[in-house]
């Protein structure tokens, strides 16, 4: 019911978007009389459309870049093989991310803090390098124990 209005709002604000958190206020301005009722529409009930509305083209580019990075990491893990458990964990992470992405078409599940944390965990599972010899692993995700310990000590001092 609200999809035509949301599409019109996106077309009006593209390519820069209207700003994160502005959907409810802007929707009230454009809400058709036929949809007026005592409650109000706080979100688009489609996270992908709301992302385009809020963040515009820059948000779309950032999400596309993140998806490319995830896809490359998953492909590299599958190509290198390695421990069966690691491969299955990576596939589980991908499955969870796909399910949450599909659910985001119809509602906004990632605005629930527990599901957002679950999605981050799934992304970590999907993106962790295999324990095999990955020549590119050190370039993007791997951090040695000494660096982690050093960083942790700096945080504690703050």
Secondary structure, DSSP 8 states (H G I E B T S, - for coil): --HHHHHHHHHHHTTT-S-TT-HHHHHHHH--GGG--SS---S-S-HHHHHHHHHHHHHHHHHHHHHHHHHHHHHHHHHH---HHHHHHHHHHHHHHHHHHHHHHHS-GGGSHHHHHHHHHHHHHHHS--SS--TTHHHHT---HHHHHHHHHHHHH-
